[in-house]
Amino acid sequence: MRLYDRYVLPRIVHYTCSTNSLTRQRMKIVPLAEGRVLEVGIGSGLNFPFYDAAKVTRVWGLDPSRELVGVATEEAKAVPFDVEFMYGGAEDIPLESRSVDTVVMTYSLCSIPQSVPSLREMARVLKEGGRLLFCEHGLAPDASVRRWQRWINPVWRRLGGGCHLNRDIPALIEEAGFRIEGMETMYLPGWRWANFNYWGSAVPR
């Protein structure tokens, strides 16, 4: 699996995360970011076109995949704000406490191994009044779809770099000490067991 994880998986992640439906979801959340931004799971830089350059002064991009960040580094050359990349997981963010105005997380929480500790780290680095902006797929509301998610998840997780189909996104965010300010949900086109989306904002309690 080592060669798969290094050479095949990054291409799959980039392709699946750049579909039209996911791009439309990113456009709902990313433009709301402002100030000094931490993007958790920056991947190949698919969010760069949607940041509002009039509101963003700096973006830190955190990701454990050097292959995907290599692509993002090229994409960052076209943006008008400062970008700095950091390699590693979100359970130990290498930034000072209260140093970030906005945390952006799009299609990342599904694959973060230590989800609640990582969310607590995001809360730690947020300034007073800062917000977490999130857009994620996860646990579906329909029992029949949940059954499919439960059956498929073990194989999906192995082939998808740790991606979980059925994480309860709002429950994880709240367990980590955030209060959800507003959230919307819907099924996107395609496989229902992979496409129930949550998006919104949250603040540390």
VEXGU-658396 format. One record per residue: residue number from 1; residue in three letters; x, y, z of N, C-alpha, C in turn. Coordinates in nm, 2 decimals, m for minus. Layout:
<nodes>
{node NUM; 'ALA'; {X; Y; Z}; {X; Y; Z}; {X; Y; Z}},
...
</nodes>
This chain:
<nodes>
{node 1; 'MET'; {0.08; m0.12; 0.00}; {0.00; 0.00; 0.00}; {0.09; 0.13; 0.00}},
{node 2; 'ARG'; {0.22; 0.11; 0.03}; {0.30; 0.23; 0.04}; {0.31; 0.31; m0.09}},
{node 3; 'LEU'; {0.33; 0.23; m0.20}; {0.33; 0.29; m0.34}; {0.20; 0.35; m0.38}},
{node 4; 'TYR'; {0.09; 0.28; m0.34}; {m0.04; 0.33; m0.37}; {m0.07; 0.46; m0.30}},
{node 5; 'ASP'; {m0.03; 0.47; m0.17}; {m0.05; 0.59; m0.09}; {0.03; 0.70; m0.14}},
{node 6; 'ARG'; {0.15; 0.68; m0.20}; {0.23; 0.78; m0.24}; {0.20; 0.83; m0.38}},
{node 7; 'TYR'; {0.17; 0.74; m0.47}; {0.16; 0.78; m0.61}; {0.02; 0.77; m0.67}},
{node 8; 'VAL'; {m0.07; 0.68; m0.62}; {m0.20; 0.67; m0.67}; {m0.30; 0.75; m0.59}},
{node 9; 'LEU'; {m0.30; 0.74; m0.46}; {m0.40; 0.80; m0.38}; {m0.40; 0.95; m0.40}},
{node 10; 'PRO'; {m0.29; 1.02; m0.40}; {m0.30; 1.17; m0.42}; {m0.37; 1.21; m0.55}},
{node 11; 'ARG'; {m0.35; 1.13; m0.66}; {m0.43; 1.16; m0.78}; {m0.57; 1.14; m0.77}},
{node 12; 'ILE'; {m0.61; 1.03; m0.70}; {m0.75; 1.00; m0.68}; {m0.82; 1.11; m0.59}},
{node 13; 'VAL'; {m0.75; 1.15; m0.48}; {m0.80; 1.26; m0.40}; {m0.82; 1.39; m0.47}},
{node 14; 'HIS'; {m0.72; 1.42; m0.55}; {m0.73; 1.55; m0.63}; {m0.85; 1.54; m0.73}},
{node 15; 'TYR'; {m0.87; 1.43; m0.79}; {m0.97; 1.42; m0.89}; {m1.11; 1.42; m0.82}},
{node 16; 'THR'; {m1.13; 1.33; m0.72}; {m1.26; 1.32; m0.66}; {m1.30; 1.45; m0.59}},
{node 17; 'CYS'; {m1.20; 1.52; m0.54}; {m1.23; 1.65; m0.46}; {m1.25; 1.77; m0.55}},
{node 18; 'SER'; {m1.23; 1.75; m0.68}; {m1.24; 1.87; m0.77}; {m1.37; 1.86; m0.86}},
{node 19; 'THR'; {m1.46; 1.77; m0.83}; {m1.58; 1.76; m0.91}; {m1.67; 1.89; m0.90}},
{node 20; 'ASN'; {m1.76; 1.91; m0.99}; {m1.84; 2.03; m1.00}; {m1.92; 2.05; m0.87}},
{node 21; 'SER'; {m1.98; 1.94; m0.82}; {m2.06; 1.95; m0.70}; {m1.98; 1.99; m0.58}},
{node 22; 'LEU'; {m1.86; 1.94; m0.56}; {m1.78; 1.97; m0.45}; {m1.73; 2.12; m0.47}},
{node 23; 'THR'; {m1.70; 2.15; m0.59}; {m1.65; 2.29; m0.61}; {m1.76; 2.39; m0.57}},
{node 24; 'ARG'; {m1.88; 2.36; m0.61}; {m1.99; 2.45; m0.57}; {m2.01; 2.46; m0.42}},
{node 25; 'GLN'; {m1.98; 2.35; m0.35}; {m1.98; 2.36; m0.20}; {m1.87; 2.44; m0.15}},
{node 26; 'ARG'; {m1.75; 2.43; m0.20}; {m1.64; 2.51; m0.16}; {m1.67; 2.66; m0.17}},
{node 27; 'MET'; {m1.74; 2.69; m0.28}; {m1.77; 2.83; m0.31}; {m1.87; 2.89; m0.21}},
{node 28; 'LYS'; {m1.94; 2.81; m0.13}; {m2.03; 2.86; m0.03}; {m1.96; 2.90; 0.10}},
{node 29; 'ILE'; {m1.84; 2.84; 0.12}; {m1.77; 2.85; 0.25}; {m1.65; 2.93; 0.24}},
{node 30; 'VAL'; {m1.56; 2.90; 0.15}; {m1.42; 2.96; 0.15}; {m1.43; 3.11; 0.14}},
{node 31; 'PRO'; {m1.51; 3.17; 0.06}; {m1.51; 3.32; 0.05}; {m1.54; 3.39; 0.18}},
{node 32; 'LEU'; {m1.59; 3.32; 0.28}; {m1.63; 3.38; 0.41}; {m1.50; 3.40; 0.50}},
{node 33; 'ALA'; {m1.39; 3.33; 0.46}; {m1.27; 3.34; 0.54}; {m1.22; 3.48; 0.54}},
{node 34; 'GLU'; {m1.15; 3.52; 0.65}; {m1.09; 3.65; 0.66}; {m0.97; 3.65; 0.75}},
{node 35; 'GLY'; {m0.89; 3.75; 0.73}; {m0.77; 3.77; 0.81}; {m0.66; 3.67; 0.79}},
{node 36; 'ARG'; {m0.61; 3.62; 0.90}; {m0.50; 3.52; 0.90}; {m0.57; 3.38; 0.91}},
{node 37; 'VAL'; {m0.56; 3.30; 0.80}; {m0.64; 3.18; 0.78}; {m0.55; 3.06; 0.80}},
{node 38; 'LEU'; {m0.60; 2.96; 0.87}; {m0.54; 2.82; 0.87}; {m0.63; 2.73; 0.79}},
{node 39; 'GLU'; {m0.58; 2.67; 0.69}; {m0.66; 2.57; 0.61}; {m0.61; 2.43; 0.65}},
{node 40; 'VAL'; {m0.69; 2.36; 0.71}; {m0.66; 2.22; 0.76}; {m0.69; 2.12; 0.65}},
{node 41; 'GLY'; {m0.59; 2.05; 0.60}; {m0.61; 1.96; 0.49}; {m0.62; 2.03; 0.36}},
{node 42; 'ILE'; {m0.51; 2.11; 0.34}; {m0.51; 2.20; 0.22}; {m0.50; 2.12; 0.09}},
{node 43; 'GLY'; {m0.45; 2.00; 0.10}; {m0.44; 1.91; m0.02}; {m0.37; 1.97; m0.14}},
{node 44; 'SER'; {m0.43; 1.97; m0.25}; {m0.37; 2.02; m0.37}; {m0.41; 2.17; m0.40}},
{node 45; 'GLY'; {m0.47; 2.24; m0.30}; {m0.49; 2.38; m0.32}; {m0.62; 2.41; m0.39}},
{node 46; 'LEU'; {m0.72; 2.32; m0.39}; {m0.84; 2.35; m0.46}; {m0.92; 2.47; m0.41}},
{node 47; 'ASN'; {m0.90; 2.51; m0.29}; {m0.97; 2.63; m0.23}; {m0.91; 2.76; m0.27}},
{node 48; 'PHE'; {m0.79; 2.77; m0.32}; {m0.73; 2.89; m0.35}; {m0.81; 2.99; m0.43}},
{node 49; 'PRO'; {m0.88; 2.94; m0.54}; {m0.95; 3.04; m0.62}; {m1.07; 3.10; m0.55}},
{node 50; 'PHE'; {m1.11; 3.05; m0.44}; {m1.23; 3.10; m0.38}; {m1.21; 3.19; m0.26}},
{node 51; 'TYR'; {m1.09; 3.21; m0.22}; {m1.06; 3.31; m0.11}; {m1.08; 3.45; m0.16}},
{node 52; 'ASP'; {m1.14; 3.53; m0.08}; {m1.16; 3.67; m0.11}; {m1.03; 3.75; m0.07}},
{node 53; 'ALA'; {m0.95; 3.78; m0.18}; {m0.82; 3.85; m0.15}; {m0.83; 3.98; m0.08}},
{node 54; 'ALA'; {m0.95; 4.04; m0.08}; {m0.97; 4.17; m0.01}; {m0.99; 4.15; 0.14}},
{node 55; 'LYS'; {m1.01; 4.02; 0.18}; {m1.04; 4.00; 0.32}; {m0.93; 3.91; 0.38}},
{node 56; 'VAL'; {m0.85; 3.84; 0.30}; {m0.75; 3.74; 0.35}; {m0.61; 3.80; 0.34}},
{node 57; 'THR'; {m0.54; 3.80; 0.45}; {m0.40; 3.85; 0.45}; {m0.29; 3.74; 0.44}},
{node 58; 'ARG'; {m0.33; 3.62; 0.49}; {m0.23; 3.51; 0.49}; {m0.30; 3.38; 0.51}},
{node 59; 'VAL'; {m0.25; 3.28; 0.44}; {m0.30; 3.14; 0.46}; {m0.19; 3.05; 0.50}},
{node 60; 'TRP'; {m0.21; 2.98; 0.61}; {m0.13; 2.87; 0.64}; {m0.20; 2.74; 0.59}},
{node 61; 'GLY'; {m0.13; 2.66; 0.52}; {m0.19; 2.53; 0.47}; {m0.12; 2.41; 0.53}},
{node 62; 'LEU'; {m0.20; 2.34; 0.60}; {m0.15; 2.22; 0.68}; {m0.20; 2.09; 0.61}},
{node 63; 'ASP'; {m0.11; 2.00; 0.59}; {m0.15; 1.87; 0.52}; {m0.04; 1.77; 0.55}},
{node 64; 'PRO'; {m0.07; 1.64; 0.56}; {0.03; 1.54; 0.58}; {0.08; 1.48; 0.45}},
{node 65; 'SER'; {0.03; 1.52; 0.34}; {0.07; 1.46; 0.21}; {0.16; 1.56; 0.14}},
{node 66; 'ARG'; {0.29; 1.52; 0.13}; {0.39; 1.61; 0.05}; {0.35; 1.61; m0.09}},
{node 67; 'GLU'; {0.30; 1.50; m0.15}; {0.26; 1.49; m0.29}; {0.16; 1.60; m0.32}},
{node 68; 'LEU'; {0.05; 1.60; m0.24}; {m0.06; 1.70; m0.27}; {m0.01; 1.84; m0.24}},
{node 69; 'VAL'; {0.07; 1.86; m0.14}; {0.12; 2.00; m0.11}; {0.21; 2.04; m0.22}},
{node 70; 'GLY'; {0.28; 1.95; m0.29}; {0.36; 1.99; m0.40}; {0.28; 2.05; m0.51}},
{node 71; 'VAL'; {0.16; 2.00; m0.53}; {0.07; 2.06; m0.63}; {0.02; 2.19; m0.58}},
{node 72; 'ALA'; {m0.02; 2.20; m0.45}; {m0.07; 2.33; m0.40}; {0.03; 2.44; m0.40}},
{node 73; 'THR'; {0.16; 2.40; m0.39}; {0.27; 2.50; m0.39}; {0.27; 2.57; m0.53}},
{node 74; 'GLU'; {0.24; 2.50; m0.63}; {0.24; 2.56; m0.77}; {0.11; 2.65; m0.78}},
{node 75; 'GLU'; {0.00; 2.60; m0.72}; {m0.12; 2.68; m0.73}; {m0.11; 2.81; m0.65}},
{node 76; 'ALA'; {m0.03; 2.81; m0.54}; {m0.02; 2.92; m0.45}; {0.05; 3.04; m0.52}},
{node 77; 'LYS'; {0.13; 3.01; m0.63}; {0.20; 3.12; m0.70}; {0.11; 3.22; m0.76}},
{node 78; 'ALA'; {m0.02; 3.18; m0.78}; {m0.11; 3.27; m0.85}; {m0.20; 3.35; m0.76}},
{node 79; 'VAL'; {m0.18; 3.34; m0.63}; {m0.27; 3.41; m0.53}; {m0.20; 3.53; m0.48}},
{node 80; 'PRO'; {m0.28; 3.64; m0.45}; {m0.22; 3.77; m0.41}; {m0.19; 3.78; m0.26}},
{node 81; 'PHE'; {m0.21; 3.68; m0.18}; {m0.18; 3.68; m0.04}; {m0.07; 3.58; m0.01}},
{node 82; 'ASP'; {m0.01; 3.60; 0.11}; {0.10; 3.51; 0.15}; {0.05; 3.37; 0.19}},
{node 83; 'VAL'; {0.12; 3.27; 0.14}; {0.09; 3.13; 0.18}; {0.21; 3.06; 0.23}},
{node 84; 'GLU'; {0.19; 2.99; 0.34}; {0.30; 2.91; 0.40}; {0.24; 2.77; 0.42}},
{node 85; 'PHE'; {0.32; 2.67; 0.38}; {0.28; 2.53; 0.40}; {0.34; 2.47; 0.52}},
{node 86; 'MET'; {0.27; 2.38; 0.58}; {0.32; 2.31; 0.70}; {0.28; 2.16; 0.68}},
{node 87; 'TYR'; {0.37; 2.07; 0.70}; {0.35; 1.93; 0.68}; {0.31; 1.87; 0.82}},
{node 88; 'GLY'; {0.21; 1.78; 0.82}; {0.18; 1.71; 0.94}; {0.03; 1.70; 0.97}},
{node 89; 'GLY'; {0.00; 1.64; 1.08}; {m0.14; 1.62; 1.12}; {m0.20; 1.74; 1.20}},
{node 90; 'ALA'; {m0.33; 1.74; 1.21}; {m0.39; 1.85; 1.28}; {m0.40; 1.83; 1.43}},
{node 91; 'GLU'; {m0.35; 1.72; 1.48}; {m0.36; 1.70; 1.62}; {m0.24; 1.77; 1.69}},
{node 92; 'ASP'; {m0.15; 1.83; 1.62}; {m0.04; 1.91; 1.67}; {m0.01; 2.02; 1.58}},
{node 93; 'ILE'; {m0.09; 2.13; 1.58}; {m0.07; 2.24; 1.48}; {0.04; 2.33; 1.53}},
{node 94; 'PRO'; {0.14; 2.35; 1.44}; {0.26; 2.43; 1.48}; {0.24; 2.58; 1.47}},
{node 95; 'LEU'; {0.14; 2.63; 1.54}; {0.11; 2.77; 1.54}; {0.08; 2.81; 1.69}},
{node 96; 'GLU'; {0.11; 2.94; 1.72}; {0.08; 2.98; 1.85}; {m0.07; 2.99; 1.88}},
{node 97; 'SER'; {m0.10; 2.98; 2.01}; {m0.24; 2.99; 2.05}; {m0.29; 3.13; 2.02}},
{node 98; 'ARG'; {m0.42; 3.14; 1.98}; {m0.49; 3.27; 1.95}; {m0.41; 3.34; 1.84}},
{node 99; 'SER'; {m0.37; 3.28; 1.74}; {m0.30; 3.34; 1.63}; {m0.37; 3.34; 1.49}},
{node 100; 'VAL'; {m0.49; 3.28; 1.49}; {m0.56; 3.26; 1.36}; {m0.70; 3.33; 1.37}},
{node 101; 'ASP'; {m0.74; 3.39; 1.26}; {m0.87; 3.45; 1.26}; {m0.98; 3.35; 1.21}},
{node 102; 'THR'; {m0.94; 3.27; 1.11}; {m1.03; 3.18; 1.06}; {m0.97; 3.04; 1.03}},
{node 103; 'VAL'; {m1.03; 2.94; 1.07}; {m0.99; 2.80; 1.03}; {m1.08; 2.75; 0.92}},
{node 104; 'VAL'; {m1.03; 2.71; 0.81}; {m1.11; 2.65; 0.70}; {m1.08; 2.50; 0.69}},
{node 105; 'MET'; {m1.19; 2.42; 0.68}; {m1.17; 2.28; 0.68}; {m1.28; 2.23; 0.58}},
{node 106; 'THR'; {m1.23; 2.18; 0.46}; {m1.32; 2.13; 0.36}; {m1.28; 1.99; 0.32}},
{node 107; 'TYR'; {m1.37; 1.90; 0.34}; {m1.35; 1.75; 0.31}; {m1.22; 1.70; 0.37}},
{node 108; 'SER'; {m1.19; 1.73; 0.49}; {m1.08; 1.69; 0.56}; {m1.11; 1.61; 0.69}},
{node 109; 'LEU'; {m1.22; 1.65; 0.76}; {m1.25; 1.58; 0.89}; {m1.27; 1.43; 0.87}},
{node 110; 'CYS'; {m1.32; 1.39; 0.75}; {m1.35; 1.25; 0.73}; {m1.23; 1.16; 0.74}},
{node 111; 'SER'; {m1.11; 1.22; 0.72}; {m0.98; 1.14; 0.71}; {m0.88; 1.17; 0.82}},
{node 112; 'ILE'; {m0.92; 1.27; 0.91}; {m0.82; 1.30; 1.02}; {m0.83; 1.19; 1.12}},
{node 113; 'PRO'; {m0.72; 1.12; 1.15}; {m0.73; 1.01; 1.25}; {m0.78; 1.04; 1.38}},
{node 114; 'GLN'; {m0.73; 1.15; 1.44}; {m0.77; 1.19; 1.58}; {m0.86; 1.31; 1.56}},
{node 115; 'SER'; {m0.98; 1.29; 1.53}; {m1.07; 1.40; 1.49}; {m1.10; 1.50; 1.60}},
{node 116; 'VAL'; {m1.13; 1.45; 1.72}; {m1.17; 1.55; 1.83}; {m1.04; 1.62; 1.88}},
{node 117; 'PRO'; {m0.93; 1.55; 1.91}; {m0.81; 1.63; 1.95}; {m0.77; 1.73; 1.85}},
{node 118; 'SER'; {m0.79; 1.70; 1.72}; {m0.75; 1.79; 1.61}; {m0.84; 1.91; 1.61}},
{node 119; 'LEU'; {m0.97; 1.89; 1.63}; {m1.06; 2.00; 1.64}; {m1.03; 2.09; 1.76}},
{node 120; 'ARG'; {m0.99; 2.03; 1.87}; {m0.95; 2.11; 1.99}; {m0.83; 2.19; 1.96}},
{node 121; 'GLU'; {m0.73; 2.14; 1.88}; {m0.62; 2.22; 1.84}; {m0.66; 2.34; 1.75}},
{node 122; 'MET'; {m0.76; 2.32; 1.67}; {m0.81; 2.43; 1.58}; {m0.87; 2.53; 1.67}},
{node 123; 'ALA'; {m0.94; 2.49; 1.78}; {m1.00; 2.59; 1.87}; {m0.89; 2.66; 1.94}},
{node 124; 'ARG'; {m0.78; 2.59; 1.98}; {m0.67; 2.66; 2.05}; {m0.60; 2.77; 1.97}},
{node 125; 'VAL'; {m0.59; 2.75; 1.84}; {m0.52; 2.85; 1.76}; {m0.61; 2.97; 1.72}},
{node 126; 'LEU'; {m0.74; 2.95; 1.73}; {m0.83; 3.06; 1.69}; {m0.82; 3.18; 1.79}},
{node 127; 'LYS'; {m0.82; 3.30; 1.74}; {m0.83; 3.42; 1.83}; {m0.97; 3.43; 1.88}},
{node 128; 'GLU'; {m0.99; 3.51; 1.99}; {m1.12; 3.54; 2.04}; {m1.20; 3.60; 1.93}},
{node 129; 'GLY'; {m1.32; 3.55; 1.90}; {m1.40; 3.60; 1.79}; {m1.38; 3.53; 1.66}},
{node 130; 'GLY'; {m1.28; 3.44; 1.66}; {m1.25; 3.37; 1.53}; {m1.35; 3.25; 1.51}},
{node 131; 'ARG'; {m1.35; 3.21; 1.38}; {m1.45; 3.11; 1.34}; {m1.38; 2.99; 1.27}},
{node 132; 'LEU'; {m1.45; 2.87; 1.29}; {m1.42; 2.76; 1.21}; {m1.52; 2.75; 1.10}},
{node 133; 'LEU'; {m1.48; 2.75; 0.97}; {m1.57; 2.73; 0.86}; {m1.55; 2.59; 0.81}},
{node 134; 'PHE'; {m1.65; 2.51; 0.79}; {m1.64; 2.37; 0.76}; {m1.74; 2.33; 0.64}},
{node 135; 'CYS'; {m1.69; 2.24; 0.56}; {m1.77; 2.18; 0.46}; {m1.73; 2.04; 0.45}},
{node 136; 'GLU'; {m1.81; 1.94; 0.49}; {m1.77; 1.80; 0.50}; {m1.88; 1.71; 0.45}},
{node 137; 'HIS'; {m1.84; 1.59; 0.42}; {m1.94; 1.48; 0.40}; {m1.94; 1.39; 0.52}},
{node 138; 'GLY'; {m2.05; 1.32; 0.54}; {m2.05; 1.24; 0.66}; {m2.18; 1.16; 0.68}},
{node 139; 'LEU'; {m2.22; 1.13; 0.80}; {m2.33; 1.04; 0.84}; {m2.46; 1.09; 0.78}},
{node 140; 'ALA'; {m2.53; 1.01; 0.70}; {m2.65; 1.04; 0.64}; {m2.77; 1.03; 0.74}},
{node 141; 'PRO'; {m2.88; 1.11; 0.71}; {m2.99; 1.10; 0.80}; {m3.08; 0.98; 0.78}},
{node 142; 'ASP'; {m3.07; 0.92; 0.67}; {m3.17; 0.81; 0.64}; {m3.11; 0.67; 0.68}},
{node 143; 'ALA'; {m3.19; 0.59; 0.75}; {m3.14; 0.47; 0.80}; {m3.09; 0.37; 0.69}},
{node 144; 'SER'; {m3.15; 0.37; 0.58}; {m3.11; 0.28; 0.47}; {m2.97; 0.32; 0.42}},
{node 145; 'VAL'; {m2.95; 0.45; 0.41}; {m2.82; 0.50; 0.36}; {m2.71; 0.48; 0.46}},
{node 146; 'ARG'; {m2.75; 0.49; 0.59}; {m2.65; 0.47; 0.70}; {m2.60; 0.32; 0.69}},
{node 147; 'ARG'; {m2.70; 0.23; 0.66}; {m2.66; 0.09; 0.65}; {m2.55; 0.07; 0.55}},
{node 148; 'TRP'; {m2.58; 0.13; 0.43}; {m2.48; 0.12; 0.32}; {m2.35; 0.18; 0.37}},
{node 149; 'GLN'; {m2.35; 0.30; 0.43}; {m2.23; 0.36; 0.48}; {m2.15; 0.27; 0.57}},
{node 150; 'ARG'; {m2.22; 0.20; 0.66}; {m2.16; 0.11; 0.76}; {m2.10; m0.01; 0.69}},
{node 151; 'TRP'; {m2.16; m0.07; 0.59}; {m2.11; m0.18; 0.52}; {m1.99; m0.15; 0.43}},
{node 152; 'ILE'; {m2.00; m0.03; 0.37}; {m1.89; 0.00; 0.27}; {m1.77; 0.06; 0.34}},
{node 153; 'ASN'; {m1.79; 0.12; 0.46}; {m1.69; 0.21; 0.52}; {m1.55; 0.14; 0.54}},
{node 154; 'PRO'; {m1.55; 0.01; 0.58}; {m1.41; m0.05; 0.60}; {m1.33; m0.05; 0.48}},
{node 155; 'VAL'; {m1.39; m0.09; 0.36}; {m1.31; m0.09; 0.24}; {m1.28; 0.05; 0.19}},
{node 156; 'TRP'; {m1.38; 0.13; 0.20}; {m1.36; 0.27; 0.16}; {m1.25; 0.34; 0.23}},
{node 157; 'ARG'; {m1.25; 0.32; 0.36}; {m1.15; 0.38; 0.45}; {m1.01; 0.33; 0.41}},
{node 158; 'ARG'; {m0.99; 0.21; 0.37}; {m0.86; 0.15; 0.34}; {m0.81; 0.21; 0.20}},
{node 159; 'LEU'; {m0.90; 0.22; 0.11}; {m0.87; 0.27; m0.03}; {m0.86; 0.42; m0.03}},
{node 160; 'GLY'; {m0.93; 0.48; 0.06}; {m0.95; 0.63; 0.05}; {m0.86; 0.71; 0.14}},
{node 161; 'GLY'; {m0.75; 0.65; 0.19}; {m0.66; 0.72; 0.27}; {m0.71; 0.75; 0.41}},
{node 162; 'GLY'; {m0.79; 0.66; 0.46}; {m0.85; 0.68; 0.60}; {m0.98; 0.76; 0.60}},
{node 163; 'CYS'; {m1.04; 0.79; 0.48}; {m1.17; 0.86; 0.47}; {m1.28; 0.77; 0.53}},
{node 164; 'HIS'; {m1.36; 0.83; 0.62}; {m1.47; 0.77; 0.68}; {m1.60; 0.82; 0.61}},
{node 165; 'LEU'; {m1.69; 0.73; 0.58}; {m1.81; 0.77; 0.51}; {m1.92; 0.82; 0.61}},
{node 166; 'ASN'; {m1.91; 0.78; 0.74}; {m2.02; 0.79; 0.83}; {m1.98; 0.87; 0.96}},
{node 167; 'ARG'; {m1.89; 0.96; 0.95}; {m1.86; 1.04; 1.07}; {m1.97; 1.14; 1.10}},
{node 168; 'ASP'; {m2.01; 1.16; 1.22}; {m2.12; 1.25; 1.26}; {m2.05; 1.39; 1.28}},
{node 169; 'ILE'; {m2.05; 1.47; 1.17}; {m1.97; 1.59; 1.17}; {m2.01; 1.69; 1.28}},
{node 170; 'PRO'; {m2.14; 1.73; 1.29}; {m2.17; 1.82; 1.40}; {m2.14; 1.77; 1.54}},
{node 171; 'ALA'; {m2.16; 1.64; 1.56}; {m2.14; 1.59; 1.69}; {m1.99; 1.60; 1.73}},
{node 172; 'LEU'; {m1.90; 1.57; 1.63}; {m1.76; 1.58; 1.65}; {m1.72; 1.72; 1.68}},
{node 173; 'ILE'; {m1.77; 1.82; 1.61}; {m1.74; 1.96; 1.62}; {m1.78; 2.01; 1.76}},
{node 174; 'GLU'; {m1.90; 1.97; 1.80}; {m1.95; 2.01; 1.93}; {m1.87; 1.94; 2.05}},
{node 175; 'GLU'; {m1.84; 1.81; 2.03}; {m1.76; 1.74; 2.13}; {m1.63; 1.80; 2.16}},
{node 176; 'ALA'; {m1.57; 1.86; 2.06}; {m1.44; 1.93; 2.07}; {m1.45; 2.07; 2.13}},
{node 177; 'GLY'; {m1.57; 2.11; 2.17}; {m1.58; 2.24; 2.24}; {m1.62; 2.36; 2.15}},
{node 178; 'PHE'; {m1.67; 2.33; 2.03}; {m1.73; 2.44; 1.95}; {m1.88; 2.45; 1.97}},
{node 179; 'ARG'; {m1.93; 2.57; 1.94}; {m2.07; 2.59; 1.92}; {m2.10; 2.62; 1.78}},
{node 180; 'ILE'; {m2.19; 2.54; 1.72}; {m2.22; 2.56; 1.57}; {m2.31; 2.68; 1.56}},
{node 181; 'GLU'; {m2.27; 2.78; 1.49}; {m2.35; 2.91; 1.47}; {m2.46; 2.88; 1.37}},
{node 182; 'GLY'; {m2.43; 2.82; 1.26}; {m2.52; 2.79; 1.16}; {m2.47; 2.68; 1.07}},
{node 183; 'MET'; {m2.56; 2.59; 1.02}; {m2.52; 2.48; 0.94}; {m2.64; 2.44; 0.85}},
{node 184; 'GLU'; {m2.60; 2.40; 0.73}; {m2.69; 2.35; 0.63}; {m2.65; 2.21; 0.59}},
{node 185; 'THR'; {m2.74; 2.13; 0.54}; {m2.71; 1.99; 0.49}; {m2.79; 1.96; 0.37}},
{node 186; 'MET'; {m2.74; 1.87; 0.29}; {m2.81; 1.82; 0.17}; {m2.73; 1.70; 0.11}},
{node 187; 'TYR'; {m2.80; 1.62; 0.04}; {m2.74; 1.52; m0.05}; {m2.69; 1.58; m0.18}},
{node 188; 'LEU'; {m2.56; 1.56; m0.21}; {m2.52; 1.61; m0.34}; {m2.55; 1.50; m0.45}},
{node 189; 'PRO'; {m2.54; 1.53; m0.57}; {m2.56; 1.43; m0.68}; {m2.46; 1.32; m0.67}},
{node 190; 'GLY'; {m2.51; 1.20; m0.70}; {m2.42; 1.08; m0.70}; {m2.45; 0.98; m0.59}},
{node 191; 'TRP'; {m2.36; 0.90; m0.55}; {m2.38; 0.80; m0.45}; {m2.43; 0.86; m0.32}},
{node 192; 'ARG'; {m2.55; 0.83; m0.27}; {m2.60; 0.89; m0.15}; {m2.52; 0.85; m0.03}},
{node 193; 'TRP'; {m2.46; 0.74; m0.03}; {m2.38; 0.69; 0.09}; {m2.25; 0.77; 0.10}},
{node 194; 'ALA'; {m2.21; 0.84; 0.00}; {m2.08; 0.92; 0.00}; {m2.11; 1.07; m0.01}},
{node 195; 'ASN'; {m2.23; 1.11; m0.02}; {m2.25; 1.25; m0.06}; {m2.35; 1.33; 0.02}},
{node 196; 'PHE'; {m2.36; 1.29; 0.15}; {m2.44; 1.37; 0.24}; {m2.35; 1.48; 0.30}},
{node 197; 'ASN'; {m2.38; 1.61; 0.27}; {m2.29; 1.72; 0.30}; {m2.34; 1.80; 0.42}},
{node 198; 'TYR'; {m2.25; 1.85; 0.50}; {m2.27; 1.95; 0.60}; {m2.18; 2.07; 0.58}},
{node 199; 'TRP'; {m2.23; 2.19; 0.59}; {m2.15; 2.31; 0.58}; {m2.20; 2.42; 0.67}},
{node 200; 'GLY'; {m2.11; 2.50; 0.72}; {m2.15; 2.60; 0.81}; {m2.03; 2.66; 0.89}},
{node 201; 'SER'; {m2.06; 2.72; 1.00}; {m1.95; 2.78; 1.08}; {m1.97; 2.75; 1.23}},
{node 202; 'ALA'; {m1.86; 2.76; 1.31}; {m1.87; 2.73; 1.45}; {m1.76; 2.81; 1.52}},
{node 203; 'VAL'; {m1.79; 2.84; 1.65}; {m1.70; 2.92; 1.73}; {m1.66; 2.84; 1.86}},
{node 204; 'PRO'; {m1.54; 2.86; 1.91}; {m1.51; 2.79; 2.04}; {m1.60; 2.84; 2.15}},
{node 205; 'ARG'; {m1.64; 2.75; 2.23}; {m1.73; 2.79; 2.35}; {m1.64; 2.84; 2.46}},
</nodes>
